[in-house]
Amino acid sequence: MLSAAELAAMQKTQTASMMDACTLLAPTKTTGDFGQQGATYTESAEIPCGFESPGTQRSGSLAGVEVILYARIRLDLANGANVTPDHRVRITKRLGEPLTPPELYRVVGWPKRGPTAFVVELERIA
């Protein structure tokens, strides 16, 4: 079993290895004038994250082949603790370099908590 000091050292190493940056967009549910449901998003300050480039998953459809881009990020335990499937994530920097334009993703499912970080599955939306 790991000691508290060993676990803290592993968490520190994990955070130091996050060389990308992102912002979290927290949802607030809204109701329109005609009762329709929607959401507005409040963007957080830029935080470190570890971004893993998207792969592709292909599935057939009547209209042809659909391509969905999936990716994942690692967030430290403090920043990942409140992420829900309703959040959005904007990737703002890759390896310290600004992305122009930034990439926007939606969270797919619930983040998975490990001993050193949260892993968040994403689907690209813009």
Phi and psi restraints in degrees (value plus and minus 20) as a CYANA .aco file:
   2 LEU   PHI     -98.2   -58.2
   2 LEU   PSI     123.3   163.3
   3 SER   PHI     -99.3   -59.3
   3 SER   PSI     145.4   185.4
   4 ALA   PHI     -80.5   -40.5
   4 ALA   PSI     -57.9   -17.9
   5 ALA   PHI     -87.2   -47.2
   5 ALA   PSI     -60.9   -20.9
   6 GLU   PHI     -85.1   -45.1
   6 GLU   PSI     -63.1   -23.1
   7 LEU   PHI     -84.2   -44.2
   7 LEU   PSI     -62.3   -22.3
   8 ALA   PHI     -81.8   -41.8
   8 ALA   PSI     -59.5   -19.5
   9 ALA   PHI     -85.5   -45.5
   9 ALA   PSI     -60.1   -20.1
  10 MET   PHI     -85.1   -45.1
  10 MET   PSI     -60.4   -20.4
  11 GLN   PHI     -85.0   -45.0
  11 GLN   PSI     -59.2   -19.2
  12 LYS   PHI     -84.4   -44.4
  12 LYS   PSI     -61.9   -21.9
  13 THR   PHI     -84.1   -44.1
  13 THR   PSI     -62.6   -22.6
  14 GLN   PHI     -79.5   -39.5
  14 GLN   PSI     -67.2   -27.2
  15 THR   PHI     -83.0   -43.0
  15 THR   PSI     -60.6   -20.6
  16 ALA   PHI     -85.5   -45.5
  16 ALA   PSI     -44.9    -4.9
  17 SER   PHI    -104.1   -64.1
  17 SER   PSI     -23.8    16.2
  18 MET   PHI    -104.0   -64.0
  18 MET   PSI      76.2   116.2
  19 MET   PHI    -117.8   -77.8
  19 MET   PSI     -12.4    27.6
  20 ASP   PHI    -130.6   -90.6
  20 ASP   PSI     154.6   194.6
  21 ALA   PHI    -156.2  -116.2
  21 ALA   PSI     127.7   167.7
  22 CYS   PHI    -170.4  -130.4
  22 CYS   PSI     149.7   189.7
  23 THR   PHI    -143.7  -103.7
  23 THR   PSI     126.8   166.8
  24 LEU   PHI    -119.3   -79.3
  24 LEU   PSI     116.0   156.0
  25 LEU   PHI    -130.6   -90.6
  25 LEU   PSI      86.4   126.4
  26 ALA   PHI    -105.2   -65.2
  26 ALA   PSI     114.0   154.0
  27 PRO   PHI    -103.0   -63.0
  27 PRO   PSI     129.6   169.6
  28 THR   PHI    -150.0  -110.0
  28 THR   PSI     102.1   142.1
  29 LYS   PHI     -91.4   -51.4
  29 LYS   PSI     120.1   160.1
  30 THR   PHI    -149.0  -109.0
  30 THR   PSI     138.7   178.7
  31 THR   PHI    -144.9  -104.9
  31 THR   PSI     106.6   146.6
  32 GLY   PHI     -96.5   -56.5
  32 GLY   PSI     157.5   197.5
  33 ASP   PHI     -80.2   -40.2
  33 ASP   PSI     -45.9    -5.9
  34 PHE   PHI    -129.1   -89.1
  34 PHE   PSI      -1.5    38.5
  35 GLY   PHI      67.0   107.0
  35 GLY   PSI     -18.3    21.7
  36 GLN   PHI     -92.0   -52.0
  36 GLN   PSI     123.6   163.6
  37 GLN   PHI    -109.7   -69.7
  37 GLN   PSI     124.0   164.0
  38 GLY   PHI    -175.3  -135.3
  38 GLY   PSI    -190.3  -150.3
  39 ALA   PHI    -169.1  -129.1
  39 ALA   PSI     126.3   166.3
  40 THR   PHI    -134.1   -94.1
  40 THR   PSI     139.6   179.6
  41 TYR   PHI    -145.3  -105.3
  41 TYR   PSI     117.1   157.1
  42 THR   PHI    -127.0   -87.0
  42 THR   PSI     101.7   141.7
  43 GLU   PHI    -108.0   -68.0
  43 GLU   PSI     115.2   155.2
  44 SER   PHI    -100.6   -60.6
  44 SER   PSI     153.3   193.3
  45 ALA   PHI     -87.9   -47.9
  45 ALA   PSI     139.6   179.6
  46 GLU   PHI     -84.6   -44.6
  46 GLU   PSI     115.2   155.2
  47 ILE   PHI    -150.7  -110.7
  47 ILE   PSI     137.1   177.1
  48 PRO   PHI     -91.6   -51.6
  48 PRO   PSI     124.9   164.9
  49 CYS   PHI    -169.8  -129.8
  49 CYS   PSI     143.5   183.5
  50 GLY   PHI    -131.9   -91.9
  50 GLY   PSI      87.6   127.6
  51 PHE   PHI    -115.3   -75.3
  51 PHE   PSI     113.0   153.0
  52 GLU   PHI    -131.3   -91.3
  52 GLU   PSI     103.5   143.5
  53 SER   PHI     -74.2   -34.2
  53 SER   PSI     130.0   170.0
  54 PRO   PHI     -89.6   -49.6
  54 PRO   PSI     129.2   169.2
  55 GLY   PHI    -125.7   -85.7
  55 GLY   PSI    -195.4  -155.4
  56 THR   PHI    -141.6  -101.6
  56 THR   PSI     124.7   164.7
  57 GLN   PHI    -142.6  -102.6
  57 GLN   PSI     104.5   144.5
  58 ARG   PHI    -128.8   -88.8
  58 ARG   PSI     118.7   158.7
  59 SER   PHI    -162.1  -122.1
  59 SER   PSI     122.9   162.9
  60 GLY   PHI     -95.0   -55.0
  60 GLY   PSI     136.2   176.2
  61 SER   PHI    -170.1  -130.1
  61 SER   PSI     149.6   189.6
  62 LEU   PHI     -84.5   -44.5
  62 LEU   PSI     -49.6    -9.6
  63 ALA   PHI    -105.2   -65.2
  63 ALA   PSI     -21.4    18.6
  64 GLY   PHI     109.4   149.4
  64 GLY   PSI    -170.7  -130.7
  65 VAL   PHI    -117.9   -77.9
  65 VAL   PSI     110.6   150.6
  66 GLU   PHI    -119.7   -79.7
  66 GLU   PSI     113.1   153.1
  67 VAL   PHI    -137.6   -97.6
  67 VAL   PSI     103.4   143.4
  68 ILE   PHI    -136.4   -96.4
  68 ILE   PSI     109.7   149.7
  69 LEU   PHI    -112.8   -72.8
  69 LEU   PSI     102.2   142.2
  70 TYR   PHI    -133.6   -93.6
  70 TYR   PSI     128.2   168.2
  71 ALA   PHI    -166.3  -126.3
  71 ALA   PSI    -199.6  -159.6
  72 ARG   PHI    -170.2  -130.2
  72 ARG   PSI     134.3   174.3
  73 ILE   PHI    -148.7  -108.7
  73 ILE   PSI     136.1   176.1
  74 ARG   PHI    -126.8   -86.8
  74 ARG   PSI     114.9   154.9
  75 LEU   PHI    -144.6  -104.6
  75 LEU   PSI     125.5   165.5
  76 ASP   PHI     -83.9   -43.9
  76 ASP   PSI     146.2   186.2
  77 LEU   PHI     -81.6   -41.6
  77 LEU   PSI     -53.5   -13.5
  78 ALA   PHI     -91.3   -51.3
  78 ALA   PSI     -66.3   -26.3
  79 ASN   PHI     -96.2   -56.2
  79 ASN   PSI     -48.9    -8.9
  80 GLY   PHI    -105.0   -65.0
  80 GLY   PSI     -32.9     7.1
  81 ALA   PHI     -84.2   -44.2
  81 ALA   PSI     -49.7    -9.7
  82 ASN   PHI    -126.2   -86.2
  82 ASN   PSI     -12.5    27.5
  83 VAL   PHI     -95.3   -55.3
  83 VAL   PSI     114.6   154.6
  84 THR   PHI    -143.2  -103.2
  84 THR   PSI     151.2   191.2
  85 PRO   PHI     -83.3   -43.3
  85 PRO   PSI     -32.6     7.4
  86 ASP   PHI    -107.4   -67.4
  86 ASP   PSI     -28.5    11.5
  87 HIS   PHI     -92.5   -52.5
  87 HIS   PSI     141.0   181.0
  88 ARG   PHI    -140.3  -100.3
  88 ARG   PSI     136.0   176.0
  89 VAL   PHI    -151.2  -111.2
  89 VAL   PSI     109.6   149.6
  90 ARG   PHI    -129.1   -89.1
  90 ARG   PSI      97.7   137.7
  91 ILE   PHI    -103.6   -63.6
  91 ILE   PSI      97.8   137.8
  92 THR   PHI    -124.3   -84.3
  92 THR   PSI     -47.2    -7.2
  93 LYS   PHI    -161.9  -121.9
  93 LYS   PSI     122.9   162.9
  94 ARG   PHI    -140.6  -100.6
  94 ARG   PSI     101.5   141.5
  95 LEU   PHI      32.0    72.0
  95 LEU   PSI      18.9    58.9
  96 GLY   PHI      66.4   106.4
  96 GLY   PSI     -30.5     9.5
  97 GLU   PHI    -117.3   -77.3
  97 GLU   PSI     111.3   151.3
  98 PRO   PHI     -81.7   -41.7
  98 PRO   PSI     120.7   160.7
  99 LEU   PHI    -112.1   -72.1
  99 LEU   PSI     108.1   148.1
 100 THR   PHI    -146.0  -106.0
 100 THR   PSI      87.4   127.4
 101 PRO   PHI    -101.3   -61.3
 101 PRO   PSI     141.5   181.5
 102 PRO   PHI     -82.7   -42.7
 102 PRO   PSI     136.3   176.3
 103 GLU   PHI    -120.2   -80.2
 103 GLU   PSI     117.3   157.3
 104 LEU   PHI    -130.0   -90.0
 104 LEU   PSI     113.1   153.1
 105 TYR   PHI    -150.3  -110.3
 105 TYR   PSI     135.1   175.1
 106 ARG   PHI    -127.3   -87.3
 106 ARG   PSI     129.7   169.7
 107 VAL   PHI     -96.8   -56.8
 107 VAL   PSI     113.9   153.9
 108 VAL   PHI    -128.7   -88.7
 108 VAL   PSI      91.5   131.5
 109 GLY   PHI      54.7    94.7
 109 GLY   PSI    -191.9  -151.9
 110 TRP   PHI    -108.7   -68.7
 110 TRP   PSI     120.4   160.4
 111 PRO   PHI     -78.6   -38.6
 111 PRO   PSI     128.7   168.7
 112 LYS   PHI    -123.4   -83.4
 112 LYS   PSI     104.3   144.3
 113 ARG   PHI    -111.6   -71.6
 113 ARG   PSI     106.5   146.5
 114 GLY   PHI    -129.2   -89.2
 114 GLY   PSI    -195.9  -155.9
 115 PRO   PHI     -89.8   -49.8
 115 PRO   PSI     -40.4    -0.4
 116 THR   PHI    -141.3  -101.3
 116 THR   PSI     -33.8     6.2
 117 ALA   PHI    -187.4  -147.4
 117 ALA   PSI     147.2   187.2
 118 PHE   PHI    -116.4   -76.4
 118 PHE   PSI     120.9   160.9
 119 VAL   PHI    -128.9   -88.9
 119 VAL   PSI     105.8   145.8
 120 VAL   PHI    -138.5   -98.5
 120 VAL   PSI     101.4   141.4
 121 GLU   PHI    -102.5   -62.5
 121 GLU   PSI     120.0   160.0
 122 LEU   PHI    -151.7  -111.7
 122 LEU   PSI     134.3   174.3
 123 GLU   PHI    -146.2  -106.2
 123 GLU   PSI     108.9   148.9
 124 ARG   PHI     -90.9   -50.9
 124 ARG   PSI     114.2   154.2
 125 ILE   PHI    -142.5  -102.5
 125 ILE   PSI     -35.2     4.8
